[in-house]
Every structure is written in structure tokens, then in C-alpha cells.
């Protein structure tokens, strides 16, 4: 079977369409996932989504981390 330019261009076009379809599906799933996350979260995050709240570690957690860092160095 002889490969012609038409066959090659048709194959390229179908591949490009498949790539665009996958990009579209990925973007759609991403927006759906973000929407599900926002719907599942509380009113506090819906009102102020950019507010950052730091979770402080207790002194026992800090001590445990310190010792783990100390003993893994040697």
C-alpha cells in the first residue's frame, strides 16, 4: 500500500483533533473537580477563598520533628 500526502495529512488532522479533545476533557474535569471542592467546603472558604490560615504545630510535634531531623543527618 502506497502512503500518499492525503493519508498523512488526514492522520495528522485526526491526531490534532484527538489532542484538542483531550485538552478539552482535562479542562472540563478540572473545573468540575474545583466546583465539587468548593461545594463541599464551608461558608468561610466560599466567602474568603484567598485568606490563609496557618496551622501551628504543638511543642511535641516540633520536638519530634527536631529529633527526626537530628538523627537522620548522621
C-alpha positions as CSV (number, residue, x, y, z in Angstrom):
1,X,0.0,0.0,0.0
2,X,1.4,3.4,-1.0
3,X,1.3,6.2,1.5
4,X,0.1,9.5,0.0
5,X,0.2,13.0,1.2
6,X,-3.6,12.9,1.7
7,X,-3.3,10.0,4.0
8,X,-0.6,11.6,6.0
9,X,-2.5,14.9,6.3
10,X,-5.6,13.1,7.3
11,X,-3.8,11.2,10.0
12,X,-2.2,14.5,11.3
13,X,-5.6,16.2,11.4
14,X,-7.2,13.4,13.3
15,X,-4.3,13.3,15.8
16,X,-4.6,17.1,16.3
17,X,-8.3,16.7,16.9
18,X,-7.7,14.0,19.4
19,X,-5.2,16.1,21.3
20,X,-7.6,19.1,21.4
21,X,-10.4,16.8,22.6
22,X,-8.1,15.5,25.5
23,X,-7.2,19.1,26.4
24,X,-10.9,20.0,26.5
25,X,-11.8,16.9,28.6
26,X,-9.0,17.7,31.0
27,X,-10.1,21.3,31.4
28,X,-13.7,20.2,31.9
29,X,-12.8,17.7,34.6
30,X,-10.6,20.2,36.3
31,X,-13.4,22.8,36.6
32,X,-15.8,20.1,37.7
33,X,-13.4,19.0,40.4
34,X,-12.8,22.5,41.6
35,X,-16.5,23.1,41.7
36,X,-17.1,19.9,43.8
37,X,-14.4,21.1,46.2
38,X,-16.0,24.5,46.6
39,X,-19.4,23.0,47.1
40,X,-18.1,20.6,49.8
41,X,-16.2,23.3,51.7
42,X,-17.7,25.6,54.4
43,X,-19.0,29.1,54.1
44,X,-15.8,30.5,55.4
45,X,-13.8,29.4,52.4
46,X,-16.5,30.5,50.0
47,X,-16.5,34.0,51.4
48,X,-12.7,34.5,51.6
49,X,-11.0,31.9,49.4
50,X,-7.7,33.8,49.4
51,X,-7.4,34.1,53.2
52,X,-4.6,31.9,54.5
53,X,-4.9,30.4,58.0
54,X,-1.7,28.9,59.4
55,X,-2.0,25.8,61.5
56,X,0.6,25.9,64.3
57,X,2.3,22.7,65.4
58,X,2.3,21.8,69.1
59,X,5.5,21.7,71.0
60,X,5.5,17.9,71.0
61,X,5.2,17.9,67.2
62,X,8.1,20.4,66.9
63,X,10.2,18.3,69.3
64,X,9.5,15.2,67.3
65,X,10.4,16.9,64.0
66,X,13.6,18.3,65.6
67,X,14.8,14.8,66.7
68,X,13.9,13.2,63.4
69,X,16.0,15.9,61.6
70,X,18.8,15.5,64.0
71,X,19.0,11.7,63.8
72,X,18.6,11.5,60.0
73,X,21.6,13.7,59.4
74,X,24.0,11.1,60.7
